[in-house]
Every structure is written in structure tokens, then in C-alpha cells.
């Protein structure tokens, strides 16, 4: 489970390698650019990577569960939360469907993590990555020579990006912090990001889970990264 989620002034985003069937031998780390929120944090810490710090808000209490998802399609985001999907069969321990798309051009139906680099309202440019959560995050981070501190590890080394179409009624759950907590809040994905967007989306730090059915995004949710 995540370590105790407390008010932060830093976002840790550790990039390593996206699983592509090859052994990953390198990893990189990046600092997340500043975010703007409406709540003043009650305490501050230094950003664990780099020198950039951000303003953030309090988040819900700790939990031991991940987001429950079906093991086969259709893939439905039944209960949006700050936590990743459970590993599905064939994911090799990564959350969701894993990080091996099986094609250099098309992502199959499933639940996939990555970074939304751009959007035009009908499709997105998607940089797939491996999201490891819980004990396996420490194992995979250590394998790449990266120290893991917050129960998650992101490996992203594959340079491939994907053009993924949106379904007409696709929903995006963006992280709204206006109430003092990050809360997944639905909006039309075609209109995302909205004017109150807190996460650096779209962009190289815009971590998102895609729920893909029949080749199209039907739902998506921004991933909170402490």
C-alpha cells in the first residue's frame, strides 16, 4: 500500500523503462513541474528528486486496496480512486494490463498506464509505461538501481508513442483539488483538460490510466503520484 499519504510539496516521478520484452538496464528521474491548487498546504517537504517543488493539498487517508477491475473486457472504471488498478493476467506484476502492447502501432483492449503527451479532442498521443505498485515496486526499482520510497515505481524506457482514439462519449476522471483533497472528477475527455486542471496535462508528466475497449478509449483517469 502507499505509505501514509500526507500533505506534500513535492511530486516524485521516477522514470525507468517501459517493458518491451528487453532487459532494462538504465533509468532516469525527473522533477515534476509546478502545479497550482486552491488550498495552502499545512506542512512542506523538499522535493525528493531535483530542485523543483510544487504546491499541493491534503489527500485521503491511507488504504490497503487497489482499484478493482475486471480480468477481461469490457474494461470499466467502476470506482475511480487515487490508486492504480490491480495487476491483470499477463501483466508480469505491473498494474493493469502491464506495459507490453504487443504491437508497435496499436494498443489492444485493456487497462494501460502511461503519459498523455498531447490531445486534439478525438485522440491522444500516449507514451506507455510500466507502473509497479506495492512490494514489487521495490524489487523492480532495485533491479534498475533506483531507490523507491512511495510504494510505486514507474519504468519508462521504450521510445514508442501511440495515437489512441477516443470513443465519442469517453470520460476522463481528472484530479480536482478544490475541496482540499484530490478527487477523481468526471468530464468529457474530448474537453479535457479543463480550465481548473491541477495536473501537468497533457505533457511528459501527465500520468493517466486508459481503459480501452474495441480499440478506443472509453474511460481514463489521472494517476495521483505522491
N, C-alpha and C positions, 0 to 999 in steps of 0.2 A: 504494500500500500504506500501511498505518498507519505512522506514524513509530515509532521504536523504542519498544515497549511496556515501560515501566519501572514500578517501584513508585510509586504515586501517593497523594496525599492529597486529590486533587480530581477531581470528575467534571465534564466540560464538557458541557453540553447546550444547544445553540443552537437556538432555535425561530424559524422564519421563517414560511413559508406553505405550506399543503398545496395541491398543484396541483389546480385545479378548472376549468381552461380559461381562467381570467382571469389577467391580468398581475399579479404580486405586487409591491407597492410598499412594504410595510413588513415589519419583522422585529422579533422580541423575543428576549431572552435571559433565562434563568432559572438560578438556582443549584439544584443537586440537594441534597435534604435528607440529613442524616447517615445513614450505613449502619453496621452493626455486623458485624465479622468476627472470626475467631479467631486471626489472625496479625498480629503487630506489624510495621508497615512499616519497612524498613531505611533509607528516606530520605523526606523530606517536601518538598512544594512548596505554594505558595499556590494556592488555587482561582482559576482564570483569570477567572471571572465571579462577581461578587457577593462576599459576605464569608463565606459558609458553607463549611466544609471538612469532609471526610469521612475516615474511616479505611478503608484498602483493603489489598490484598495483591498480591504479585507475580503476574505473568501470563506466559503462554508467550512464547517468542522471536518476533521479527518474522517475517512471512511475506508473500509476494507474491501469494497466491491468495485469491480469494473462494470462498464455498461454492458448489459446483457444483449446479445444479438443472435439471430438465427444462424445455424451452421450451414445453411444453404438458402438460395434465393426463394422468394424475394427478400432483399435486404432492406430492413425497415429500422429506422431510428425511433424506437418505441419510447425511450425515456432519456432525453438529452441531458447530459451532465458534464462535469469538468473532467471526467475520467475516460480513458480510452476503452475501445471495445475489447472484449475477451479474445484471445487468440482463437482463430478458426482452424479447422483441419487443413493441414498442408502449409501452415504459416511458418513452420520451423521455430516456433516460440515467439515470433513477433506478434504484436497486437493486430487484430483484424485479420485480413486475408494475407498478411505478410508483406513482402516487398519484392517479389519476383513476378513481373507482369506476364511473362510467357510470350511476349511479343515486343518488338521494338516500336510498334506504331499504335497498338490498340490495347487498352486495359480491359480485362474481362470483368464480368459481373462480380461484385464482391464489395468489401469494405477496405478502403485503401487510404493510407496516410501519406501526406506529402505537403508541398508548399505551392500555393497558388501564386504564380508569378504575374499573371495578367488575366483579365476577363473583359469580354466585349458584350456581355449580357445574354449571349446564347451559347458560349463555350468558354473554357478556361485553358490556360497553359499550366500544366501540372508537372512538378518535379517530385516524383515518388521517392519516399524514404522509408527506412525501417524504424519502427517505433517499438522499443522493448520496455516493458513495464514490470516493476517488482524485482524479485531476486535475479531474474535473468538479465536485467539491465546492468547489474554489477558485473556479471560474468562476461557479457558481451563488451561492455566498456573496457574491462581489464584486458580482453583479448586484443583490443585496439590500442592499448596503452593509455586509456582515458580514465580519469578518476570520476566516478559517478556519485552524486550527492543527494539527488532528489527522487530516487526510485524510478527514474526513466532515463533512457539513453536513445539518442537518435543517430542512426548511421546513414550517411548520405554521400556516396561517392560516385554513383553512376551518373554520367553527364546527360543521359537521355531525358527529354521532357516530352509530354504527351498533350495533344489537343483533345480535350474531352468535352463532348456536347452536353448541354443541359436539357432535361425534359422541360416541356412547356410550363409545367406547374412546379418545377423544382423549388425546394425550400432550403434556405440557409439559416442555421441557428448561429447567430453571432453573439459574442460575449459582451453583454451590456453591463456596465459597472455603475450605472446611475443610481442604483439603490444602495450602493455600498458593498455589494457582492457582485462577482462575475456570475451572470445568469445567462444561459443559452436562451436566446430570444428569437422567435421565427420571423422571417421576412422573405419576400420573393428573392430567389437567388439572382434573377435577371436584374434586380435593382441593387444588389449588393456590390460594393459596400455602401452603406447608408451614411448620412451626414454625421451620425453620432458614433461611428465606428471607433473602437478603442484599440483594436489590434492593428499591427502594421500591415494591413491588407489592401490590395494584393502586394506581394513583394517576397523577397527571399526569406523573410522571417514569418510569413503568413502560414502557420501550420493549420491544416484542415483535414478532416476525415471526409472522404467521398463515399456515398452509398450509391453504387452503380447497378442498375437493373436494365436489362435489354440494351446494353451499350450506352445508356445515358445516365447522367447524374439525376437521381430523384430527390435526394436529400444530402445535406452536408452540414458539418458542424465545426466551428473553430475549436482548436485544441488549446486549453489553458496550459501554460508552461511556467512553473514556478522558478 
